[in-house]
């Protein structure tokens, strides 16, 4: 099975499995790419209604 990402890249089950194995070993996948810097902290919860997370007050 495969999917197309927002930027047009095809994502396959094999790619996801390879990434999962790398991450479980604490490694970055060989074909991995980042789109930005590392952000320290937890992502907002789906129930978080604070303006700091983009939800209007």
C-alpha positions in Angstrom: 0.0 0.0 0.0 1.2 3.6 -0.6 0.1 7.1 0.1 1.0 10.5 -1.4 2.2 13.2 1.0 1.2 16.8 0.8 4.4 17.6 -1.1 3.8 14.8 -3.6 6.3 12.2 -2.2 5.0 8.6 -2.3 5.1 6.9 1.1 5.0 3.1 1.1 4.5 0.5 3.8 8.1 -0.6 3.3 9.3 3.0 4.0 7.3 3.2 7.1 8.6 -0.1 8.4 12.2 1.0 7.7 11.6 4.3 9.5 10.0 2.5 12.5 13.0 0.1 12.8 15.4 3.0 12.8 13.5 5.1 15.3 13.2 2.1 17.6 17.0 1.8 17.6 17.3 5.5 18.3 18.6 6.3 14.8 17.5 8.6 12.1 16.6 6.8 8.9 19.1 6.8 6.1 16.7 8.4 3.7 15.2 10.6 6.3 14.7 14.3 5.8 13.7 17.0 8.2 11.6 20.1 7.3 12.6 22.2 10.3 14.5 22.3 13.6 13.8 20.3 16.7 11.1 21.7 18.9 11.5 20.9 22.6 8.4 20.1 24.6 5.2 18.3 24.2 2.7 19.0 21.4 -0.6 20.5 22.4 -3.3 18.1 23.4 -6.4 17.9 21.1 -8.4 19.1 24.1 -6.1 22.1 24.8 -8.1 25.3 24.2 -5.4 27.9 25.1 -4.7 30.7 22.5 -1.0 29.7 22.6 -2.0 26.6 20.6 -3.9 28.5 17.9 -7.4 28.1 19.3 -9.2 31.4 19.5 -10.1 32.5 23.1 
